[in-house]
Amino acid sequence: MKSSFMDRLEGAYLTILTLIGLSTAIYFIALLILAPYAFSIAKEWQSGAMGTTRIPVYFFAISVLIPVRVSAELILLMLILIYSIILVKTLFDGIEIGYLVKSAMRGEAREFFRNSFMSTVALTCLTIFLVGLLSTVQESAGIPTGTIKMESPAWRYILIFYSALNEEIGFRLTILGFPCFIFYAFSENLNYSSIRALKGLFYPLELTKEMNEERKKLFLLVSWTLILLTSIAFGILHYLSGAGWEVGKISLAAISSVLLGYLYIYHGFPACALSHWIFNFVTETSIILSSKHEFFLFGNRFIPAFGYLVALYFIIKLAKEAYNNRGKAD
């Protein structure tokens, strides 16, 4: 009886998270539409013309400047297009959003975390909530986090927007993706497929479909080792970048990077790119828009609040499993 109650409670809670997740999708789409407006506000805060620049592209964490100078407006337009595609892609990766919504309407949204968008948003908000707590503890202990320092508010906005995509290419797609590809290419007794190998760069778990259980475990062991190593490097490089981050950023960026690596391996490149976008673009855009419209302060308050609700879900799930295990022992 109690176990059945816990099952119903878990199903109902996941239904609530699904409905909140759908509201989040609408909010994110609205922010993408309003990105040019936020950019225009940022331009009002600076003096002088914007000009053009050569943007950096990361490859294996090495920054290379493209040979052509481009305007901030062009970069913004391209980023809006790219992230619109990424957002829509995650809605249909894994369990399709339509199926999940129908399940939620029946109070049976148990496959919540199998939809790429829902899983990404929920785990990202949870990480932001936890990182916020850690940042508060570090600051109170005299360990500063710092912030990005740029004279141009408008270019800062573009940089924060762009770096989410650029860093995922430089740290996840290349540093994690290529070793996964090599692991697959040199695996024995596999029917090698060039199409699967290419898809595996963007969705690494695709590479494991023909592997036996022992090989899959080794693949995941290698993947998690790389995730942890790149996360440490990710944190240190933020501190050493000279962008304005202090020593406290190392731990915060490293924790965030573990999530990004997990999302890349288990949900694919669109998921980790979307997660990094939430960390960077959503929070920064909400701050800029709130300078004109206080409503957008809600966005930055909502994200950690949703993270708290996700944390509560995992507490409920652990309590349910503990009760079930106790029942089996009795």
URMO-V66025 format. One record per residue. N is the residue number from 0. RES is the residue in one small letter. SS is DSSP state (H for helix, E for strand, - for the rest). PSI is psi as a letter, one per 40 degrees, with the letter a starting at -180 (* if undefined). Layout:
N & RES & SS & PSI
N & RES & SS & PSI
//
This chain:
0 & m & - & d
1 & k & H & d
2 & s & H & d
3 & s & H & d
4 & f & H & d
5 & m & H & d
6 & d & H & d
7 & r & H & d
8 & l & H & d
9 & e & H & d
10 & g & H & d
11 & a & H & d
12 & y & H & d
13 & l & H & d
14 & t & H & d
15 & i & H & d
16 & l & H & d
17 & t & H & d
18 & l & H & d
19 & i & H & d
20 & g & H & d
21 & l & H & d
22 & s & H & d
23 & t & H & d
24 & a & H & d
25 & i & H & d
26 & y & H & d
27 & f & H & d
28 & i & H & d
29 & a & H & d
30 & l & H & d
31 & l & H & d
32 & i & H & d
33 & l & H & e
34 & a & H & d
35 & p & H & d
36 & y & H & d
37 & a & H & d
38 & f & H & d
39 & s & H & d
40 & i & H & d
41 & a & H & d
42 & k & H & d
43 & e & H & d
44 & w & - & e
45 & q & - & i
46 & s & - & i
47 & g & - & i
48 & a & - & i
49 & m & - & d
50 & g & - & a
51 & t & E & i
52 & t & E & i
53 & r & - & h
54 & i & - & i
55 & p & E & i
56 & v & E & h
57 & y & E & h
58 & f & E & h
59 & f & - & f
60 & a & - & e
61 & i & E & h
62 & s & E & h
63 & v & E & h
64 & l & E & h
65 & i & - & i
66 & p & - & e
67 & v & - & h
68 & r & - & h
69 & v & E & i
70 & s & E & i
71 & a & H & d
72 & e & H & d
73 & l & H & d
74 & i & H & d
75 & l & H & d
76 & l & H & d
77 & m & H & d
78 & l & H & d
79 & i & H & d
80 & l & H & d
81 & i & H & d
82 & y & H & d
83 & s & H & d
84 & i & H & d
85 & i & H & d
86 & l & H & d
87 & v & H & d
88 & k & H & d
89 & t & H & d
90 & l & H & d
91 & f & H & e
92 & d & - & i
93 & g & E & b
94 & i & - & h
95 & e & - & i
96 & i & H & d
97 & g & H & d
98 & y & H & d
99 & l & H & d
100 & v & H & d
101 & k & H & d
102 & s & H & d
103 & a & H & d
104 & m & H & d
105 & r & - & e
106 & g & - & f
107 & e & - & f
108 & a & - & f
109 & r & - & e
110 & e & - & f
111 & f & H & d
112 & f & H & e
113 & r & H & e
114 & n & E & h
115 & s & H & d
116 & f & H & d
117 & m & H & d
118 & s & H & d
119 & t & H & d
120 & v & H & d
121 & a & H & d
122 & l & H & d
123 & t & H & d
124 & c & H & d
125 & l & H & d
126 & t & H & d
127 & i & H & d
128 & f & H & d
129 & l & H & d
130 & v & H & d
131 & g & H & d
132 & l & H & d
133 & l & H & d
134 & s & H & d
135 & t & H & d
136 & v & H & d
137 & q & H & d
138 & e & H & d
139 & s & H & d
140 & a & - & e
141 & g & - & e
142 & i & - & g
143 & p & - & i
144 & t & - & d
145 & g & E & a
146 & t & - & i
147 & i & - & h
148 & k & - & h
149 & m & - & h
150 & e & - & d
151 & s & - & h
152 & p & H & d
153 & a & H & d
154 & w & H & d
155 & r & H & d
156 & y & H & d
157 & i & H & d
158 & l & H & d
159 & i & H & d
160 & f & H & d
161 & y & H & d
162 & s & H & d
163 & a & H & d
164 & l & H & d
165 & n & H & d
166 & e & H & d
167 & e & H & d
168 & i & H & d
169 & g & H & d
170 & f & H & d
171 & r & H & d
172 & l & H & d
173 & t & H & d
174 & i & H & d
175 & l & H & d
176 & g & H & d
177 & f & H & d
178 & p & H & d
179 & c & H & d
180 & f & H & d
181 & i & H & d
182 & f & H & d
183 & y & H & d
184 & a & H & d
185 & f & - & e
186 & s & - & h
187 & e & - & i
188 & n & - & f
189 & l & - & i
190 & n & - & g
191 & y & - & h
192 & s & - & h
193 & s & H & d
194 & i & H & d
195 & r & H & d
196 & a & H & d
197 & l & H & d
198 & k & H & d
199 & g & H & d
200 & l & H & d
201 & f & H & d
202 & y & - & g
203 & p & H & d
204 & l & H & e
205 & e & H & d
206 & l & H & e
207 & t & H & e
208 & k & - & d
209 & e & - & e
210 & m & - & i
211 & n & - & i
212 & e & H & d
213 & e & H & d
214 & r & H & d
215 & k & H & d
216 & k & H & d
217 & l & H & d
218 & f & H & d
219 & l & H & d
220 & l & H & d
221 & v & H & d
222 & s & H & d
223 & w & H & d
224 & t & H & d
225 & l & H & d
226 & i & H & d
227 & l & H & d
228 & l & H & d
229 & t & H & d
230 & s & H & d
231 & i & H & d
232 & a & H & d
233 & f & H & d
234 & g & H & d
235 & i & H & d
236 & l & H & d
237 & h & H & d
238 & y & H & d
239 & l & H & e
240 & s & - & d
241 & g & - & e
242 & a & - & e
243 & g & - & e
244 & w & E & i
245 & e & - & a
246 & v & - & d
247 & g & H & e
248 & k & H & d
249 & i & H & d
250 & s & H & d
251 & l & H & d
252 & a & H & d
253 & a & H & d
254 & i & H & d
255 & s & H & d
256 & s & H & d
257 & v & H & d
258 & l & H & d
259 & l & H & d
260 & g & H & d
261 & y & H & d
262 & l & H & d
263 & y & H & d
264 & i & H & d
265 & y & H & d
266 & h & H & e
267 & g & - & i
268 & f & H & d
269 & p & H & d
270 & a & H & d
271 & c & H & d
272 & a & H & d
273 & l & H & d
274 & s & H & d
275 & h & H & d
276 & w & H & d
277 & i & H & d
278 & f & H & d
279 & n & H & c
280 & f & H & d
281 & v & H & d
282 & t & H & d
283 & e & H & d
284 & t & H & d
285 & s & H & d
286 & i & H & d
287 & i & H & d
288 & l & H & d
289 & s & H & e
290 & s & - & d
291 & k & - & d
292 & h & - & h
293 & e & H & d
294 & f & H & d
295 & f & H & e
296 & l & H & d
297 & f & H & d
298 & g & H & d
299 & n & H & d
300 & r & H & d
301 & f & H & d
302 & i & H & d
303 & p & H & d
304 & a & H & d
305 & f & H & d
306 & g & H & d
307 & y & H & d
308 & l & H & d
309 & v & H & d
310 & a & H & d
311 & l & H & d
312 & y & H & d
313 & f & H & d
314 & i & H & d
315 & i & H & d
316 & k & H & d
317 & l & H & d
318 & a & H & d
319 & k & H & d
320 & e & H & d
321 & a & H & d
322 & y & H & d
323 & n & H & d
324 & n & H & d
325 & r & H & d
326 & g & H & d
327 & k & H & d
328 & a & H & d
329 & d & - & *
//
